[in-house]
Amino acid sequence: MKIKEIYDYLDTISPFNTQSSWDNSGLLLGNFDQDINKIYLALDVDMHLIENASENSLFIVHHPLIFKGLKNLSGVLYPQNILTKMIQKNIALIAMHTNFDLSHLNAYFTNEVLGFKIKEQNEFLIYCDVDFKFSDLINHVKKSLKLDCIRVVNTGNEKIKTLAICTGSGGDLISSVKADCFLSGDFKYHQALESYHNKLSLIDIGHYESESCFGKILAKDLQKFHLEVIISVSKNPFQYF
C-alpha cells in the first residue's frame, strides 16, 4: 500500500495543518509513493523498536524524531543513528503530534483513562466539573495511571471543583488556566512557583504516562486498511525508585 493513501486518511481524522507553528508533524522519512506492508504505532521511535521492525514498513509516532535541523546523518548518537538505521531498512516515518493532541489524545485521556466528562475543550486545554478533595483526586490519578508516587503542588485548596487537563507538557499554559487544579506533565520549578502563589494546584501526570495510549487510540482508526498494525511500546526514559 502507498504511504500517500495512509497519510491522506490520517489527514482527514487529524488534520496536519492544525499542528502548532513550532511543531514538525507529517511525513518525516520516506516518500508518498513508497509501498509499505506493515504499520507500527508508538509514542516514540527508539533503536530497539527499529532493530526489531520489518523492512519496508511505516512507523506512525506521536513525537517527531526530527525537530531541529540536522547537519549530517553520520553520527552514532540519537537521533541520527536511528534515522540511519531506518533508511537502511527502508522504514518510513509519520509523526502526529499537536494535531493529534487536539483531535484525539487529550479527550481520550480525559474520558477513557481518567474517567472524567469533558465540559469544555479550549484548544489544548480540557475543562471538567468534578467534586474531589485534593488528596482524593491525587489517589484517583495514581490509580488510573498505575503510579506509586506522583508530584504535586498543593496550594491548600482542598476542594477541587474545576479541573483542567493537558496531556504531555502543558506548563506554558499555566497563565491561561482557569481552574482549581491543573493536570499535565513536565512542570518546571518556576511554573510550579507561579501556580503555588496564584492558588492553582498542580498534579504532574508525567509526559510519557499521559500519552502512552497513543497507539491504542490510532489502531482503531487504521482497521480500515488491510495491513498488519502493531502497537509498539517505546521505553520511558525516566525510572522511579
GUDO-362325 format. One line per field, with one value per residue: x, y, z of N, C-alpha, C in turn; residue number from 1. Coordinates in steps of 0.001 Angstrom, whole numbers, always signed. Layout:
nX = [X  ...];
nY = [Y  ...];
nZ = [Z  ...];
caX = [X  ...];
caY = [Y  ...];
caZ = [Z  ...];
cX = [X  ...];
cY = [Y  ...];
cZ = [Z  ...];
pos = [NUM  ...];
***
This chain:
nX = [+847  +460  +2122  +953  -1831  -2411  -1475  -3170  -5602  -5072  -4831  -7428  -8712  -7231  -6202  -3194  -2567  -3456  -1580  +694  +2621  +5318  +5725  +6521  +5016  +3879  +4957  +8033  +10112  +10836  +8737  +5769  +5024  +6002  +5855  +4433  +4209  +3478  +2422  +3624  +2829  +3695  +4660  +7136  +10098  +12565  +15836  +15679  +13078  +13252  +15289  +14010  +11917  +10133  +11443  +10636  +8425  +6115  +6356  +4223  +4203  +3888  +5584  +7685  +10609  +12457  +13115  +14687  +16985  +19107  +22527  +23984  +23963  +25707  +26454  +26744  +25027  +21792  +19395  +20385  +21503  +19322  +17750  +19481  +19509  +16832  +16648  +18328  +16757  +14605  +12412  +9646  +8462  +5957  +4820  +2460  +1593  +988  -1329  -2722  -3046  -4996  -7144  -7640  -6065  -6020  -8752  -9393  -7694  -8737  -11430  -11372  -9147  -8866  -11530  -13269  -15835  -15998  -16361  -15683  -13606  -10813  -8805  -5770  -6428  -8488  -11494  -13106  -15913  -15730  -15812  -13959  -11912  -8626  -6653  -7988  -8352  -5700  -5154  -6977  -5934  -3398  -4187  -5537  -3466  -1761  +360  +2836  +3801  +3489  +3959  +3120  +1648  +512  -1801  -3241  -5907  -8401  -10762  -11690  -13218  -13254  -11464  -8556  -7023  -4235  -2527  +856  +3191  +2291  +2983  +3493  +1020  -30  -586  -2936  -4834  -7922  -8945  -9345  -7437  -4735  -3923  -1141  +2024  +5645  +6170  +7918  +10189  +9837  +7384  +5817  +6154  +4919  +2283  +1721  +1677  -369  -2536  -3225  -3527  -1398  -1000  +1344  +1197  +2942  +4794  +5223  +3455  +937  +562  +973  -1051  -1353  -879  -2871  -5207  -5029  -4888  -7457  -8556  -7112  -7965  -9391  -7634  -6187  -3869  -1202  -1191  +765  +1013  +3522  +5609  +7299  +10227  +10084  +12100  +12518  +12846  +11451  +12149];
nY = [-1194  +2267  +4966  +7445  +7026  +6231  +8438  +10489  +9645  +9819  +12542  +13359  +12557  +13764  +16613  +17708  +20374  +21630  +21547  +22962  +25979  +25642  +22976  +19715  +17831  +15245  +13689  +12472  +10862  +8976  +8577  +9648  +7856  +5471  +1988  +139  -2575  -3058  -1607  +205  +1407  +3855  +5694  +6959  +6716  +4299  +2722  -11  -701  -170  -1911  -4335  -4179  -4822  -4692  -2232  -969  +1112  +3555  +5126  +7720  +9578  +11646  +13779  +12597  +14160  +17370  +19689  +21214  +18963  +18477  +16420  +12836  +11092  +10508  +8678  +9075  +9709  +11699  +10758  +8197  +6469  +7323  +6714  +3915  +3406  +4282  +2417  +149  +797  +2061  +4038  +7176  +8760  +11506  +12375  +14812  +17604  +18067  +15680  +15717  +17694  +16599  +13994  +12847  +14317  +14337  +11583  +10670  +12066  +11138  +8228  +7237  +8695  +8892  +11088  +13484  +15646  +19099  +21397  +22159  +23912  +24528  +23212  +22788  +21088  +21188  +20124  +19485  +18615  +16878  +16692  +16042  +17349  +15485  +13089  +13291  +13123  +10447  +9156  +9768  +8539  +5858  +5508  +5810  +3922  +4452  +4670  +6857  +10438  +13752  +16855  +20154  +21695  +23961  +24378  +24489  +22549  +21591  +20566  +21702  +22548  +21316  +21312  +19908  +18732  +16735  +15449  +18035  +20725  +23055  +25679  +26715  +27522  +30167  +30765  +29072  +28478  +27295  +25085  +23176  +21861  +19397  +18030  +17465  +17489  +19835  +22796  +24216  +27039  +27419  +25910  +27405  +29814  +28864  +27998  +30390  +31677  +30230  +27902  +24613  +21873  +18803  +16606  +14588  +13202  +13037  +10875  +9014  +10167  +10091  +7600  +6058  +6541  +4792  +2843  +4316  +5189  +2808  +1791  +3458  +2727  +288  +42  -308  -3001  -4099  -5315  -4102  -2993  -2366  -778  -615  +2000  +2908  +4384  +7037  +7824  +6511  +5275  +5213];
nZ = [+0  -722  +897  +653  +564  +3161  +4590  +3645  +4712  +7472  +7601  +7299  +9649  +11602  +11023  +9572  +9268  +11508  +13442  +15880  +15350  +15893  +15685  +14187  +12708  +10415  +7308  +7843  +7054  +4191  +1242  -508  -2502  -1734  -1108  +1517  +3864  +6433  +9524  +12259  +15458  +17787  +20728  +20713  +18645  +19018  +19150  +19699  +18865  +16120  +15277  +15565  +13831  +10752  +7403  +4876  +6076  +7976  +10428  +12657  +14769  +17861  +18884  +17067  +15495  +14277  +15047  +15158  +12823  +11086  +10578  +9569  +8902  +9938  +12477  +15619  +17584  +19101  +17348  +14968  +14602  +14734  +12563  +10449  +10584  +10006  +7365  +6149  +6398  +4938  +6173  +6761  +8201  +10012  +11861  +14330  +16138  +17815  +16371  +16738  +19470  +19689  +18225  +19196  +21450  +23983  +24690  +24738  +26794  +28972  +29085  +28817  +30227  +32670  +33295  +33345  +32559  +29822  +29960  +28562  +25770  +25051  +22710  +23532  +26127  +28357  +30168  +33136  +35206  +38507  +41683  +44151  +47015  +47317  +48004  +47493  +44755  +43886  +44600  +42925  +40378  +40558  +40793  +38347  +36505  +37330  +39145  +41672  +42993  +42849  +41594  +42999  +43368  +46099  +46967  +49177  +48800  +49378  +48249  +45089  +42326  +39682  +37020  +35049  +32154  +30339  +28178  +27952  +27876  +29540  +30834  +29924  +29564  +31916  +32802  +31518  +32482  +33981  +36656  +39527  +39790  +37885  +35620  +34169  +32491  +33010  +34490  +35307  +37754  +38229  +37059  +38754  +41063  +40358  +40043  +42630  +44162  +42891  +43554  +42135  +42054  +41214  +39437  +38457  +35860  +34351  +31343  +29512  +30675  +30341  +27625  +26594  +25575  +22901  +20622  +20988  +20634  +17936  +16535  +16222  +14293  +12076  +11243  +8938  +6866  +5165  +6506  +8545  +11767  +14315  +17713  +19295  +22154  +23310  +25195  +28383  +29253  +31874  +35177  +38238  +41667];
caX = [+0  +1211  +2068  +54  -3189  -2495  -1286  -4385  -6626  -4690  -5077  -8869  -9135  -6440  -5536  -1829  -2458  -3859  -460  +1264  +3603  +6655  +5710  +7043  +4239  +3777  +5856  +9395  +11070  +10163  +8026  +4361  +4861  +6637  +4983  +4731  +3391  +3192  +2410  +3928  +2390  +4473  +4769  +8427  +10941  +13858  +16634  +15179  +11914  +13684  +16056  +13097  +10848  +10297  +11797  +9519  +7285  +5834  +6136  +3438  +4541  +3352  +6637  +8565  +12015  +13214  +12546  +15610  +17744  +20230  +23596  +24506  +23416  +26879  +26762  +26312  +24154  +20376  +18541  +20979  +21734  +18041  +17372  +20333  +19025  +15540  +16927  +18882  +15679  +13506  +11300  +9143  +8075  +4979  +4570  +1180  +1902  -3  -2610  -3406  -3475  -6240  -8235  -7887  -5367  -6473  -10112  -9356  -7064  -9680  -12617  -11143  -8117  -9214  -12954  -13958  -16650  -15492  -17308  -15255  -12254  -10302  -7553  -5081  -6929  -9801  -12042  -14092  -16507  -15501  -16088  -12945  -10860  -7368  -5988  -8711  -8043  -4359  -5260  -7682  -4989  -2396  -4812  -5840  -2217  -979  +1577  +3039  +4038  +3153  +4443  +2001  +1748  -669  -1984  -4067  -7310  -8703  -11910  -11448  -14485  -12961  -10200  -8017  -6173  -3496  -1536  +2190  +3845  +1385  +3375  +3422  -380  -467  -1124  -4268  -5715  -8919  -9429  -8800  -6297  -4298  -3216  -318  +3326  +6877  +6144  +9210  +10185  +9264  +5955  +5208  +6167  +3849  +994  +1528  +1322  -1634  -3568  -3585  -2895  -885  -671  +2193  +773  +4006  +4664  +5069  +2275  -306  +468  +1305  -2220  -1389  -1028  -4169  -6234  -4916  -5065  -8861  -8803  -6376  -8517  -9937  -6601  -5931  -2450  -902  -902  +1376  +1224  +4836  +5781  +8604  +10703  +10078  +13480  +12553  +12519  +11082  +12649];
caY = [+0  +3502  +5819  +8566  +6643  +6243  +9819  +11254  +9258  +10429  +13980  +13596  +12353  +14647  +17433  +18128  +21836  +22154  +21459  +24233  +26540  +25159  +21515  +19123  +16642  +14956  +12653  +12892  +9986  +8206  +9390  +9272  +6741  +4282  +872  -461  -3766  -3208  -344  +177  +2586  +4020  +7059  +7429  +5748  +4030  +1782  -1377  -890  -184  -3135  -5475  -3917  -5375  -3768  -1724  -727  +2501  +3903  +6319  +8029  +10844  +12662  +13830  +12257  +15310  +18644  +20733  +20876  +18036  +18818  +15191  +11571  +10221  +10317  +7459  +9495  +9968  +10773  +10381  +6751  +5811  +7669  +5940  +2534  +3380  +4389  +1135  -850  +1356  +2293  +5408  +7725  +9845  +11981  +13032  +15361  +18532  +17878  +14544  +16188  +18435  +15802  +12704  +12371  +14957  +13897  +10170  +10538  +12571  +10270  +6786  +6892  +9273  +8679  +12355  +14011  +16930  +20205  +22350  +21995  +25160  +24112  +22123  +22684  +20490  +21505  +19178  +19734  +17463  +17115  +15898  +16581  +17293  +14216  +12024  +13426  +12561  +8986  +8728  +9851  +7491  +4572  +5470  +5704  +2833  +5071  +4558  +8188  +11474  +15065  +17800  +21445  +21810  +25356  +24421  +24451  +21119  +21224  +20758  +21713  +22725  +20652  +21499  +18769  +18776  +15664  +15873  +19104  +21867  +24100  +27008  +27146  +27787  +31515  +30860  +28078  +28987  +26096  +24869  +22265  +21620  +18129  +17949  +16881  +18251  +21159  +23322  +24790  +28384  +27263  +25438  +28537  +30700  +28241  +27976  +31720  +32074  +29328  +26863  +23347  +21120  +17384  +16243  +13237  +12572  +13191  +9524  +8352  +10751  +9937  +6231  +5441  +6998  +3677  +2194  +5163  +5246  +1470  +1626  +4184  +2113  -1027  +53  -767  -4430  -4240  -5650  -2921  -3442  -1331  -985  +123  +2635  +2916  +5632  +7302  +8013  +5418  +5741  +4330];
caZ = [+0  -805  +2075  +376  +919  +4619  +5017  +3344  +5678  +8741  +7481  +7446  +11035  +12464  +10003  +9887  +9275  +12808  +14370  +16320  +14410  +16230  +15607  +12950  +12365  +8993  +6796  +8163  +6389  +3151  +262  -630  -3439  -1157  -728  +2821  +4099  +7853  +10250  +13686  +16192  +19011  +21226  +20220  +17948  +19641  +18371  +19901  +18003  +14723  +15022  +15526  +12874  +9405  +6341  +4051  +6952  +8323  +11825  +12954  +16156  +18378  +18985  +15884  +15714  +13776  +15463  +14737  +11623  +11220  +9640  +8965  +9389  +10097  +13880  +16307  +18661  +18827  +16593  +13673  +14494  +14449  +11195  +9550  +10601  +9321  +5927  +5725  +6362  +4140  +7086  +6682  +9499  +10089  +13223  +14595  +17459  +18359  +15677  +17360  +20791  +19518  +17663  +19838  +22645  +25221  +25013  +25095  +28113  +29970  +29186  +28916  +31214  +33974  +33546  +33564  +31472  +29348  +29926  +27539  +25239  +24500  +22080  +24227  +27495  +28586  +31486  +33665  +36517  +39384  +43102  +44836  +47866  +46567  +48310  +46802  +43331  +43710  +44648  +41712  +39261  +40764  +40478  +36915  +35747  +37952  +39660  +43116  +43532  +41885  +42011  +43050  +44043  +46942  +47364  +50376  +48392  +49492  +47407  +43652  +41596  +38265  +36710  +33700  +31768  +29079  +28137  +27536  +28626  +29452  +31767  +29319  +29535  +33285  +32973  +30916  +33101  +34913  +37334  +40862  +39675  +36511  +35421  +32966  +32771  +32778  +35108  +35745  +39099  +38264  +36760  +40000  +41989  +39892  +40351  +44088  +44655  +42266  +44079  +41163  +42404  +40070  +39532  +37325  +35468  +33566  +29893  +28943  +31232  +29830  +26179  +26196  +24931  +21514  +19684  +21198  +20036  +16481  +15959  +15852  +13047  +10970  +10941  +7584  +5939  +5330  +6798  +9937  +12577  +15566  +18733  +19904  +23405  +23426  +26578  +29137  +29693  +33322  +36076  +39568  +42727];
cX = [+879  +1039  +1070  -1381  -3396  -2406  -2565  -5509  -6329  -5003  -6562  -9314  -8404  -5605  -4158  -1693  -2956  -2724  +55  +2376  +5011  +6807  +6290  +6337  +4172  +4697  +7291  +10454  +10315  +9507  +6633  +4136  +5448  +5588  +5405  +3779  +3057  +3279  +2720  +3472  +3162  +4472  +6039  +9096  +12194  +14556  +16134  +13999  +12327  +14440  +15151  +11942  +11170  +10736  +10538  +8251  +7155  +5642  +5298  +3615  +3905  +4421  +7537  +10008  +12913  +12482  +13391  +16369  +18914  +21282  +24205  +23767  +24530  +27178  +26253  +25339  +22718  +20221  +19152  +21143  +20444  +17603  +18187  +19854  +17691  +15721  +17456  +17801  +14465  +12236  +10913  +8630  +7090  +4799  +3219  +1239  +791  -1339  -3409  -3812  -4841  -7407  -8599  -7353  -5881  -7848  -10131  -8787  -8036  -10833  -12282  -10131  -8500  -10687  -13744  -14751  -16167  -16612  -16981  -13860  -11865  -8895  -6928  -5551  -8325  -10230  -13122  -14634  -16345  -15893  -15169  -12291  -9549  -6651  -6666  -8465  -6667  -4428  -5974  -6737  -3926  -2954  -5060  -4590  -1299  +390  +1638  +3259  +3775  +3576  +3298  +2459  +438  -784  -2805  -5552  -7753  -9853  -11622  -12774  -14278  -11557  -9812  -7022  -5510  -2452  -182  +2757  +3038  +1758  +3268  +2001  -878  -1134  -2529  -5265  -6636  -9581  -8854  -7529  -6006  -3490  -2449  +1030  +4459  +6838  +7542  +9056  +9486  +7788  +5210  +5120  +5063  +2483  +699  +1038  +20  -2771  -4109  -2838  -2483  -734  +101  +1924  +1816  +3761  +4380  +3744  +979  -489  +726  +157  -2312  -1660  -2375  -5282  -6220  -5166  -6503  -9150  -8154  -6899  -9083  -8917  -6295  -4425  -2295  -508  -439  +1549  +2529  +4967  +7194  +8961  +10623  +11498  +13606  +12214  +12261  +11552  +12044];
cY = [+1240  +4326  +6950  +8245  +6694  +7675  +10639  +10914  +9875  +11919  +14306  +13470  +13278  +15554  +17941  +19643  +22462  +22092  +22854  +24682  +26018  +23651  +21029  +17795  +16474  +13814  +13134  +12063  +9086  +9142  +8824  +8081  +5436  +3243  +327  -1634  -3994  -1824  -600  +1495  +2674  +5479  +7710  +6333  +5541  +2914  +349  -1658  -1010  -1465  -4350  -5293  -4524  -4292  -3356  -1508  +772  +2626  +5176  +6581  +9350  +11939  +12644  +13512  +13402  +16574  +19808  +20266  +19956  +18369  +17598  +13997  +10572  +9888  +9004  +7795  +9685  +11406  +10275  +8877  +6000  +6086  +6873  +4500  +2423  +3463  +3067  +75  -367  +1506  +3767  +5854  +8880  +10202  +12678  +13560  +16286  +18448  +16738  +14857  +16838  +17534  +14572  +12584  +12988  +14448  +12432  +9978  +10971  +11603  +8844  +6395  +7413  +9110  +9939  +12770  +15407  +17967  +21153  +21985  +23280  +24906  +22990  +21937  +22088  +20819  +20500  +19698  +18466  +17840  +16204  +16709  +16432  +15967  +13051  +12078  +12857  +11037  +8436  +8725  +8760  +6122  +4439  +5238  +4608  +3340  +4927  +5918  +9217  +12827  +16077  +19136  +21642  +23246  +25491  +24444  +22998  +20682  +21574  +20603  +21811  +22207  +20926  +20389  +19054  +17673  +16222  +16923  +20388  +23041  +25511  +27557  +27605  +29151  +31673  +29884  +28751  +27790  +26043  +24036  +21999  +20334  +18192  +17349  +17860  +19656  +21553  +23998  +26145  +28383  +26815  +26574  +29532  +30146  +28268  +29319  +32238  +31117  +28348  +25587  +22605  +19649  +17021  +14787  +12520  +12697  +11828  +8907  +8877  +10524  +8514  +5502  +5805  +5855  +2998  +2994  +5041  +3890  +1249  +2291  +3511  +733  -1106  -400  -2242  -4673  -4664  -4382  -3389  -2251  -1651  -100  +682  +2786  +4314  +5903  +7499  +6709  +5982  +4722  +4726];
cZ = [+0  +479  +1881  +793  +2427  +5144  +4800  +4327  +7052  +8742  +7615  +8902  +12005  +11562  +10432  +9940  +10569  +13825  +14730  +15380  +14655  +16013  +14276  +12661  +10852  +8597  +6967  +7457  +5422  +2161  +31  -1563  -2916  -772  +628  +3043  +5570  +8510  +11718  +14310  +17501  +19435  +20685  +19406  +18783  +18873  +18514  +18981  +16544  +14395  +14885  +14548  +11514  +8436  +5575  +4871  +7240  +9829  +11880  +14444  +16568  +18350  +17749  +16248  +15258  +14195  +14965  +13500  +11922  +10165  +8981  +9542  +9662  +11552  +14439  +17440  +18165  +18353  +15284  +13521  +14163  +13016  +10181  +9446  +9858  +7807  +5387  +5567  +5566  +4980  +7023  +8056  +9334  +11563  +13287  +16025  +17942  +17632  +16310  +18800  +20693  +19116  +18495  +21273  +23943  +25655  +25448  +26503  +29210  +30186  +29570  +29995  +32598  +34313  +33844  +32329  +31105  +29334  +28773  +27060  +24530  +23974  +22906  +25666  +27514  +30012  +31860  +34985  +37351  +40807  +43904  +45951  +47098  +46786  +47600  +45292  +43030  +43673  +43414  +40515  +39375  +40396  +38983  +36081  +36283  +38422  +41175  +43765  +42437  +42463  +41940  +43612  +44786  +47438  +48633  +50072  +48332  +48594  +45953  +42925  +40078  +37984  +35266  +33407  +30432  +29107  +27700  +28457  +28493  +30328  +31218  +29278  +30900  +33434  +32412  +31529  +34111  +35599  +38743  +40808  +38201  +36471  +34101  +33359  +32541  +33371  +35583  +37109  +39134  +37866  +38010  +41014  +41635  +40273  +41841  +44600  +44054  +42589  +43029  +41531  +41131  +40428  +38275  +36966  +34618  +32076  +29236  +29388  +30618  +28331  +25686  +25511  +23444  +20534  +19780  +20539  +18515  +15824  +15496  +14508  +11848  +10591  +9533  +6537  +6213  +5434  +8254  +10667  +13955  +16505  +19452  +21138  +23454  +24905  +27184  +29626  +31194  +34039  +37452  +40604  +44071];
pos = [1  2  3  4  5  6  7  8  9  10  11  12  13  14  15  16  17  18  19  20  21  22  23  24  25  26  27  28  29  30  31  32  33  34  35  36  37  38  39  40  41  42  43  44  45  46  47  48  49  50  51  52  53  54  55  56  57  58  59  60  61  62  63  64  65  66  67  68  69  70  71  72  73  74  75  76  77  78  79  80  81  82  83  84  85  86  87  88  89  90  91  92  93  94  95  96  97  98  99  100  101  102  103  104  105  106  107  108  109  110  111  112  113  114  115  116  117  118  119  120  121  122  123  124  125  126  127  128  129  130  131  132  133  134  135  136  137  138  139  140  141  142  143  144  145  146  147  148  149  150  151  152  153  154  155  156  157  158  159  160  161  162  163  164  165  166  167  168  169  170  171  172  173  174  175  176  177  178  179  180  181  182  183  184  185  186  187  188  189  190  191  192  193  194  195  196  197  198  199  200  201  202  203  204  205  206  207  208  209  210  211  212  213  214  215  216  217  218  219  220  221  222  223  224  225  226  227  228  229  230  231  232  233  234  235  236  237  238  239  240  241];
***
